[in-house]
Amino acid sequence: MAEGTNTVRLVERLKIKIGEGKNIPPRNHASTPRDIYCTLTLDQEEIFRTLTVYQCLNPFFGEEFQFDVPRNFRFISIYVFDRDRQTNKQDKVLGKVAIRREHLASYNNNKDHWFPIKAVDADSEVQGKANISIKFEPVCIRCKNTSYTIPNKKLVVKVLECLDLTLKNGACDPFVVVTVTYTNNKQIAKRTKVRKKTTNPKFEEEFSFSTCEDSDSNAEVCELLVSIWHDTPGMSDNVFLGEVKIQLKGHQQSVPHQDAWYFLQPRSTRNRPTLMNSTPPGTRLSSDNSLGSLRLQVQYTEDRVFPAYVYQQLKDLLLQSADKQLITVSPLRLLGDVINKVEIAQPLVRIFLHYKKVVPVIKSLAAVEISGVTDSTTIFRGNTLVSKMMDEAMKLIGLQYLQKTLQPTLELIFSEKKPCEIDPTRVKDPNAIQTNLANLKFYIQRIFNDITQSAVHCPALMCQVFYNLKECAMTYFPKNSEVRYSVVSGFIFLRFFAPAILGPRLFDLTNEPIDSQTNRTLTLISKTIQSLGNLVSSRSTQPVCKEEYMDCLYKEFCTESHRDAMKKFLEIISANTSSSQTKVNDKPVTLKEGLMIKRAQGRKRFGLKNFKRRYFKLTTYSLSYSKSRGREALCEIPLANILAVERLAETSFKMKNMFQIVQPERALYVQAANCVEEKEWVDLLTTICQTNGNRLMKYHPSAFINGEWMCCKSPVELAQGCANVSQQDSNNYHLTLDPERDLQRIHSLFMAHSDKLDAYVKGQPVLEQVLEELRAVVVNIELKHRSYKKTLDRNTKYGSLASPIGDDNYLLASRMNLDRQMLRGRPTDSSGS
């Protein structure tokens, strides 16, 4: 039986690494370098921004961004900007790289790709959809100089609405021009009224055109052009937003046309405005291709997630791996040996974590790996399945612990911005090295104290895993007294604390840009923490320095007192955790913070002065906002007072990315910077507040303005809501576990690596049997996908909002076809046809 389309959810994730740019054209033909940064956008909505690389034409960024895609989009774009430091003018866009949604999956090979940077103009920025109704109605027309009438038809065009139009300099005041072209090249144009300040305008305007130019002419209507423009009063030309071109010549007039949705398209080359003045090569308006190139690594995943019962057999088969005495012949180990370990480790850990099996699974895998090692110093030093699963488990389980431990000192480093460079080749003034060294020692000692004094806050589940690793290593290396420390230190210091210090944005320790000087400070601290992690397994208290300038730093910290503090810390976090070691936090832990725009609470009328930019901070106890970071809170809302957190209808204030925080007496209306930020705030607030005993069951999707709710028109401000609140499952670890999604990811990875799995088990009867069991389960899920796709194709009307006319639509693409070689001859094949 086919799945109902409303029970299947689409989950997309995008990871992009912006590497470097090459051959960016200089300013003004004078070889003047630029100050370059990039923005990552969904269509034209900015999601992330890189740091600025100053005075350079071959900038290196090396920044990675990953996020769940919260909405439909046509292009993912990376814009290249030149920052204006001299005047208050807007930064200059040099060009962009745009990748169609349908093409993203073709780059999923973990390789870097060079993309040419293209010029940006009105036609390259087209986005959005238009809803247009077309019909031919009978009409009688009078012949010239006679009283006779003859039957004819008229063309009736109704422009209903548009969605997701492009913003131009932060504004969008759209209107539509409807142009009919006849076979004799005559054109008649009519236009709608302007709709102010909206990217989703509703027009509902109808226009009539004769299908013939006049009664004595053979000229017939042949083409309909619907173009959308941004109104710019006082300027020479309006700004083009997109167009829809529909051919109507001949027999199409006899076909009844109904209203349909169309993707907006750029103008054809011959219809674009001609540049009268010559422009320098490499500038925004030049037609050459000398804007340079950008190196990117793109990873895009798209999964259609079914209800839990569809994955029951796959879940059972994977969970049995934890109970098998020979985990080397389990489905878990088979998948880990063939599929990229980074890709497979994340969904596996999340599945086992959800079903409380992660501790025995890691224990079994660790025992196999340690048993094959002859040198204790090489335990877990390779990129094996168990090491990657440990990395993912620590990040999931220990994220709040990491934030509580490192965030205070990292925030001090970010705010003070003291120089800490001690490499003589990098310092202009040699006399500054001693001052820099003192700054660096202070930060390292403070972070070292933060870590070694945090043992009592280490999550109990992490402690249990560390205990198992320690016991296993001691079993196989009973004569090595240091292995009890090195096996734990290798994870907690080298793969947890040190990477978090080096890349704090990847571990949610900050969302602020980090300048190059601070990045260098973090690099030196991270290197020292790694050396301290190795200290407990080194026979000498003075490790060999790879860099001579680091010698004085190591002598300061590689001492017996530091060694003893490290051992004490490692002993505590790897103690037996049969009894819980967790303690009640006496200080709130910051979960998320950042700038947003809020509407003043309690205001009855609409006004721009009611909206203020504030710095919001969400902790484990409350949500607060202040005028800026570090300032005293202007308002603090206890989490127990939050009754619901929901998105706000755009029609309320004609502002995108708004959500509401409902309190007992009123709602707080907030606007996030973009759709990804909005989703993260709403999801996080909803999850941590959903256990509130007074949580609402219904809410108002729109705002209370001018004495009434805009959604249900009720004049009572405290009236019960008119829509059901969103439901969200609760998870204990980082609030992000979604077992069905992760099981679907396992299924997708199996399908993508089916041939490699066949080649790997060939000639190994035991593994061949394991693969057959796994394949039978995966094929059943794949048959569900095929059945669902058929239902979706059958129910999806071309021209509907879900499948607009004009682009290759992913709903209609053959993305879920079964691999015929895989299904051929399988017992399950006959059951799913």
N, C-alpha and C positions, 0 to 999 in steps of 0.2 A: 504494500500500500504506500502511495506517495505521501511524503510529509507535507503538512500544511505549510504554505510559504510564511505564515506568520509565526511559526514555531522555530524557524531557522534564522539565525542572525549572522550578518556579515561582519567579520573582524579583520581589519587591515592594520598592518604595522609597517612603518617606514624607518629605515636607518640610512643616513647619508653622512659620509665623511667628506668634508671639503678639504682637499689636500693642499693644492697650490695653484697659482696662476702663472702663466708664462706670456711674455711678449705683450704686456699691456701697453698701449700707446702712451707716450709722454704728453705733458701739457704743452700746447702752443708750439709744437715743432721745435722746442728748445731743449729737448732731452731732459726736461724738468720732471723729476719723479713725482709720484702721487701718494696720497694717503688712502689706502684701499681697504675696504671691508665688503663682506657679502651678507645678503639676507636670504633666508630660505622661506619660500612662500607656497601656500596652497592657492593656486590661481594667483590672485593679487593680494591675498591676506598674509601679512608677515607673521611667521611663527617663531623663527629664531634669527639671531644675528651674530656674526663672528666678531672677534676683536679687530681693531684697526691695525694694519701693518703700515708703518710710516715710512715715507721717503723710499719708495720701492716700486719697480715695474715688474718684478717677478716675485710676488708675495707668497710666503708660505703660511698657511693657516693651521693645518693639522687638527681641525676641530670636528668632533663627531656629534651628531644629533640623532636621537631616536624617539619615536612617539607613536602612540596609537592614533590612527586617522579618525577624527570624529565626524566627518561629513563627506559627501560626494565632492569630487573635484575632477577637473579635466587635465590640468597640468600641475606638475611640481616644478617650481622655477627657482633658480639661484641668480639673484641680481648682483651685479658688481658695481659698487659705488666708489666715487672719489670724494672724500670728506673735505668740506669747506672749512678751513681754520682761519681764514683771513676776514671773511665777512659773515653776516648773519643770513646769507642766502641758503637755499635748500641744497643739500648734498647732491652732486651730479651723478646721475646713473650713466654708467659707461656701456652697459649691455647686460645680457642675461643668457643663461642656459635654461631651456625649457624642455621637459620630457613629458610626453603624453602618458596618461595613466596606463593605457594599454601596453606601452612599451617598457614599463618599469621592470617587469618580471624578467625581461631578456638580459638584464644586467646582474642577475643573482648568481654570480660565479666567484664572489669574494676577490675580485680583481679590480684594479684601478682602471678608469677609462678617461681619455682626454676628450673634452667636448669643446667645440668652437664657441666663442662668445658672440652672440648675434646682437644686432642693433635693436633698440627699443623704440617703437612708435605706436600710434593709436591702433593699427591693425594687429600688431603682435600682442596687444594687451586685451583683445576681445575675450569676454567670458559671459556666461549666463545663458538663459533660455527665454523664449517668448511663446506665449499662448495666442494662436491666431485662428480665427474661424473664417472659412471661405465657403461661399455657396453661390449658385447661379439661380436667379429667380426669373420667372416669365414676366414679360412686360410688353405692352403694345406701344410702338412708336409711330408718329405721324410722318408720312412722306412729304418732302418739300413740294410746295406749290399745289398740293392736293389735299383733299379731305380724307384720304384713305389712311388706314392704319395697318401695319403689318406686325405679326407676332415676332418677338425677339426675346433676348435675355439680358439681364443686368448682373454684373458682378458685385456681390456684397461682401465686403471685408470688415471683420470686427476684430479689433485689437483688444484682447482681454486683459492680459497682465504680463509682466516680465519678472524674472527672478535672478538674483545674484549678479547684478550688473557691476561693471567696473567703477571704482572710485577714481575721480580725477582731482588730484591735489586735495584729497580728503573729502570731496563733495560729490554729489550725484543728483542733478536736477534733470531727469530724463523727459524726452518727448519722442514721439514716433512720427516718421514721414512715410506715408503709403504712396508708392509710385506705380502706376500702371503703364506699360509700354505696349504699343500697337505694332502691327506688322509693317506699317509705313514709318516706323521709328518715332512717331509722335508719342509724347509722354504727358500724363496728367498726374499731378502730385497733390496730396492732401495731408494735413498734419493734425496731430492731437494737441491737447493742452499740455502744458508743462506740469509735471508732478514734482514737488519740491522735496529735497532732502530724503531721498529713499533709493535704495538699490533694488527694492521689490515693488515697483509701482503697479497699481491697478488702474487701467485706463477705461475699459468698458465703453469704447467709442466705436461707432459703426460708420462706414463710408460706402457709397454706391458709385459704380462706374458702368457706363454703357459698354457692352461687349464689342460694339462696332463704333468707329469714330463718328459716323453719321449714317443716315439711312441710305444715302446714295454711294457709299464707299464700301469697298471690299476689305478695308483694313479691319482686322480683328485684334482683340486683346491677345497678347502672346506671353507676357511675363509680368509677374507681380514682385515688386521689391519692397520689403518692409525694413526700414533702417531706423536704428535707435541712436539718439544724439543726446549729449549733455549740453544743456542750455548755458551759454556764457554771455549774458547781456553786457554790453559795453565793450566787448572784444570783437575782433574782426570775424572770426569763424567759430561756430559751435564745434564741439569735440565729438568725434565718431566713437560709438560704443559697440557697434556690431550690426549685422544685417541678416535677413533671411530672403533668399531668392527662390521663387517658385515658378516653374514653367507651366503655362496654361494654354498653350497653343493647340488647336485641333480638337481631337476627340476628348481631351480632358474636360472640356466644358460640359460634356454630357454626363460626366461622372459626378454624383453628389459628393461634395466636400464637407467634411465635418471639422469641428475645431480640433487642433492638434498642437502639441508642443514641439518646438524647433530649437536646436542649438544655434546660438548666434555665431556667425562666421565673419572673418575679415573680408575686406573688399578684394575683388579680383585686381590683379596688378594694373590692368588698363584703367580701372576706375579710381585708383589712388591719386592723391594730389601730386602734381609734378613740382619738384623743387626748382625754383627759378634761379636761386643764387648758388654758386659753388660752395661746397663745405669742405673743411679739411678732412683728410682720410683718418679713419679711426674715431670720428666723433659720432654723436648720437644720430645725426641726420645723414651721414655719409652712406653710400651704397656699397662700399667695398667690404672686404672680409678681413680687415686688419685689426680687429679688436682683441686679438690674443685668444688664449684657450684656458680651460679650467680642468684640473684633475679631480675627479670625483670617484667615490666608491658607493654604490647604491645597493641596498638590500631591501626588497619589498616582498611582504608575505600577505596573502589574501586567503582567508579561511572562511568557509561557511559552516557554522557550528550548529549541530543538531542537539535535540534534547538528550539528557543523560542516558536514557535506556539504550540509545543507539550504540553507545560506546561501552556497554556493560561487559561484553566479552573481551574487548581489548583491555579494559581496565583490569579485569580479573587475571588475564594472562600476564600483564606487567607486574601486578602486585604479587603474583606467585613467585616472581624472581627473588623477592626478599626472603622467601621461606625455603628456597632450594639450597640443598647442601652444596651442589656444584653450580655456582652462579656463572661459571665460565661457559656453560651450555644453556644459558637462559636467554629468552628474547631480549632482555635488557642488555646483556653483554654483547649479543650479536649486533644489535642496533648501534651500540657505542663503538664497536670495532670498525664498522663500515661507514657510517654517516659522520660528517664533520662534528667533532666532539663539542664545540661551542654551541652549534645549532641544536644538538640532541640533548645536551645536559640541562638546559633551562626548562623545557617542558617536563622532562623526567623528574627533576627535583621538585617542581611545583606539584606534580601528581602525587609523588610519594609523601611530600610534606602535608598535602591536604588529607591524605588517608593515614597519616601518622605512621608511615613506614620508612621515613628517610633515615632514621638512625640505624636500623638493621641493614638496610641496603648499603649504605656507605661503609658500615663495618665489614660486610661480606666482601665488597669490592676491594677495600683496603687490605684485608687479609690476603687476598690473591696477589695483589701487587707487592706487598712487603715480602711475601714468601718467595718471590722471584728475584729479590735484590740481594746482592752479596756485600755491598758497601752501604753502610747505614747513612752515609752523607748524601746518597743519591735518592733517598726515599722521597717520593712525590715531587721530584724536581722536573719531571717531564710533563708534557701536556696530555695526560692520560684521562680516561673517562672519570675516574674517581676524583682526580684533582680539579677538573672542571666542575663536577657536581658539588664539590666542597666550596669552590668559589661562589657558585650560585646560591648554595644553601646559606653561607655566611652573610651574603648580601641581603637575602630575604629575611632571615631570622634576626640578624644583628644590626639592621639599619638604624633603628632608634638608639641602640647602644652606641653605635659609631658616632651618631650625631651628638649624643650626650657627652661623649668622651672628647671628641676633637673640636667640636664647633666653637667653644669659647676661645681657645687659643688661635684657631684659624681666623676668626672674626677680628681678633686683635692684630694679627699680621696684615689682614686686608685693610684695616683702618689706619694703622701706623705707617705702613709702606716704607719701613726702614730698609736701607740697602744692606744686603748680607753677602755680597759677592767677595770671595776670597781667592779666586783664581787670578794670579798676577797678570795673565794675558788678557783678562777681561776688564781690568781696573785701570782707568787713566791715571789716577793719582795714587801712587804706592803708599802714601801716608794714610790713606783711608782704609787700608786692609785691616788694621788692628781694630778700628771702630766697627767695621763690618763683621769681623770675627766675633766681637763681643755681642753684637746684636744676634748673630746666628746661634751662639752658645746659649743665650737666654731663651730663645724660642725652642731649641731642641730640648733643653732641660725641662722646660715647662710641659712640652708634649710628652716627654718621657715620664714625668710625674703623673700627668693626666692618665696615661695608659696603665702604668703599674699600680695606680691607686683605684683603678676602675674594675678590678676583678670581681668585686661583690655585685656589680651590675651586669656582668656578662650573662646573657640569657641561658636558662637552664638547659635548653635543647642543644645549644652550642657546647656547653660544658659536657653534656653526655657524649656527644660526638668526639670531643677531644679526649675524654676518658677512654673511649674505645680504641682510638688511634694509639694512645700511649700504651695501653695494655697489650695491644697487638704487636707493636714494635718491640716492647720488652720481652715478649714471648719468643720472637725470632732472633733477638740480639740480647740475650740475657747477660752477657759479659760487658756490654757497653753501658756504662752508668749515665752517659749523657744523652742517650737516644730518647729517654722519657721527656726530655726538654726539646730536643731538636725537631722531633716529629710534630709537636704542637706549634713550636715557634715558626716552623716553615710555613704554616698556614696563617696564624693570627698576625704575624708581623710582615712576612714577605708577600702574602696574598690578600691581606685585609687592610691593615693600618697603612702600610707604605703606599699601595696604589691609591687609597683614599686621600692621602696627603698630596700625592702627585697630581691627581685629577679630582679635586673636590666637587666639581660640577657633575661628574658622572655618578657620584654617590649622594647626590642631593644635599651636600654640605653647604652649598651656596648656589644662588642663581644670578649672582653678579658677575660681570665681565672681569677677568683677571689680567692685569697688565703684565708685560714681559719681565719686569724686575721682580714682581711678586711670584711669577711662575718660576723664575730661577731660584728664589728663596725656597719655594716648596720643593723643588728638585733636590737641593742640597739637604734639606731636612729629611726627605724621603730616603735618600741614599744613606744617611746616617742611621735612620731607624732600621733599614735593611741590615746594615752592619751590626747593629746591636742585636738584631734577631739571630744573626749567625754566631754571636759571641758565646751563647750558652753551649754550643756544640764544638767550640774551638778550644784546643788544649792550651793555647797561648792567649793571654789577655790582650795582646797587641796584634791584631790581624794585619796582613800585608796590605798596604795602600796601593791602589791602582793609580791614583793621582797624588803627586807629592804634596800639593797644597792642602790635601785632606788629612795629612799626617797629624798635624797639631790638634785637629778636631777629634780624631780617633783617640789620641792619647788622653784627651779630656774626659771622654765618655766610656772608653773600653777599660774600665777599672773593676776591681773586685766588688766594690760597693754597688756599682751598676749591675754587675753580673749577679750578685745575690738578690737584688731587687727584681731582676728579670726572672730568676728561678722561682722566687716566691710567688710572683704573679702567675707563672705558668703552672705551678703546683695547684693554686686555688682554682683556676679555670678548668683544670683537667681532673679535679677531684670527683669522687663518685657522687652523682646527682640523684640518687634514689629518693632522697628527701629534697624538696625544693629549696633553692638558694636565693630565689628572687626576693627582693626587698621593695617595700613601697617607696616610690620616688618622692623625695622631699622637694625636688625642684621640677617645674614643668619642662617637658621636652618640646622644642619647637618642631612642628610637623611641616609647615609651609609658611612662606612669607613673600611679600612682593607688593608693588604699587598697583592700585586699582582706582577707579573712579566710583564714588558713592553719591547717592542722592541724600540730601539732608532728611533725617527722620522726622516724621510728623508733618511735613509740608503738604498742604492740601492742593495747591495749584502748581502747574508746570512752569518752569523757568530755568534758563541756563545757569543762573546764579546759584541754583539749588544743588548743582553738581560740583563736587570738590575731589581733587586727587589726594588720596591718603595712602599711607603705608600700612598694610594689613599684616597681622601676625596670628597664626593659628597654632596653639599649643595643646597639650593633652588636657588642659583645664578650661581654656577659654579662647574666644576670638576677639581680637582688639584691633583698633586702628589709631594711628597718630599722624601728625603732619609730615613727619619724615622718619627715616630709620634711626633708632636710638633715642627718639624723643619720647616724652611721657605720653601714655595712652590717653586719647581724648574720650574713648568709649571702650568698655570691656564687657563682652557678652559671655556669661558662663555657658558652657556647652549644654548644660541641663535646661537652659532657657530657649534653645533652638528647637522649634517645633517641626520645621520642615525646611528643606533647601531645594529649590526648583528653578528651572530656567524661566525667564520672563519673556512674554510675547514681545516681539520687536515693535508691534504697533503701539505699545504703551508710551514709549518715548522716542520712537523712530531711531533707536540706537541698537547696534549689534552686540552680541556676546554679553547680554545682561542676565543676571540671575537674582533671585530674592532669598533673603534669610528671614524666615517667618518667626517672630517672637510673640509672646502672649498679647501684647498691646498693639504692635504694629509690625510692618515688614521693612527690612533694610534692603534697598535696591542698589546693586553693585554692578559695574561694568568691568569685565576683564580685558586684558590687552588684546587677546585673540581667541579663536575658538578652542585651541588646545588648552590654554590657560583656564578658560571657562570650564571646560570639561574636568580638568584636574581639581579645581576648587570645588565644584559641585559634587563630584564623586567622593572626594575626601571628606567633606563636611557631612554629606549624607550618610556615609559609612560610619563615622565615629559618633553620630548623633542618633542613629536609628534605634538604639536601645533605650532611648529616653522614654520613660513611662507615659509622658503626656504628648507623645508625637502625634501629629495630625494625620487623619486618614484622607482628608480632602483639602484642597487649596485653591486659590484664585490664580489662573495662568496670567492674568493681566493686572495692571496697577489700579489703585484707588485714586482717581484724579477728578477734581471738580465735583466732589460729592457723590461719586458713584464708581462701582467696579466696572472697568471697561469690558470685562468678559461677560458677565451676567446681568449688568446694569442695575445691580442691587444698590440702594442708597445707604445701606447699613454697613459701616466700616468693619464691624466685628461679625458680619454675617458668615455663616458656614461656607466653605469653599464649594466651587461648582465642578471641580475635576479631581480625580483620584491622584494621590501623590505617587511618585515613582517608587518602585520596590527595588531593593538591592540586597544581595546576600552578604552576610557578615563573615569575615575571615580574621584569623588571629595574627597572621604573619604578614606585615606590611600591607594588609588590607587589599591584596591584589590577586589572591588565588582564584583561579577559574578552571576547574579540572576538565570540563567539557572542551573548552578552548584548547587546552594543552593536549588532550587526547586527539583532537582533530589535527593539531600540529604534528603529532607523531604519525598519524595517518598520511598527511601530506608528504612528510619526509620519506616515509616508506615508499610511496608511489614514485617519488622522484629518484629513488636509489634502488629500485627493484632489480635492475640488471646487475648492479654492483653486488647486491646481496646474493643473487644467483651464482655469480662468479666466485664469490668468497667461500661459499659452503660446498662448492663442487668437489666431490671426492671425500667429503667428511659426513658419513651417514648420520651421525648424531645431530650435527648442526643442520643437515638437510631436513630432518624431521622437525626440528624447532622452527625452521623457516616455513615449512608447510603449514604448521599450526598457526603461525603468525599471519601467513598470507591468507588463509581461509577466513580469518576474522576481518582482516583489512578489506578483502574483496567484498564482503557483505556490507561494509560501510560504503565502499565505492559504489555498489549497486544502489544504495540509498541516495547517493549524490546524483547518479544518472536519472533515477526516477524523479527526484526533486527538480532537476534541470528541465526534464520534459514538461513537468507541471508548470514550472516558471515560464518556459517558452510559450506554452499554450495559453497561459493567463496574462502574459505581458503583451499589451497591444503596442505595436510600433506607432509612435506618435503620442503616447501617453507621457505623463510627467516622469514615470520611472524609466522610460525608453524614448527620449526625444529623437526627432528626425534630424539627421545631419552629421552625426559622428558614428564611428564603429562603437556599438554599445556593448559593454562588458556583460550585460545580462543575456545578450543574444549570441555572444561568442562561444565557440565550442571549447570551453575550458575544463569540462568535467568528463570528457569522453573516456571510456575505459580503455586501458591498454589491452588490445586484443590478444597479443601474445601472452599476457599474464592470465587472461580469462580462459584462453583456449584449453579445453580439456579439464577444467577445474570442476569439482563436484558442485560448487555453489553457483556455477554459471546458469544452470537450468532453472534455478529458483528465482532469479531476478529478472528474467526476460519480460 
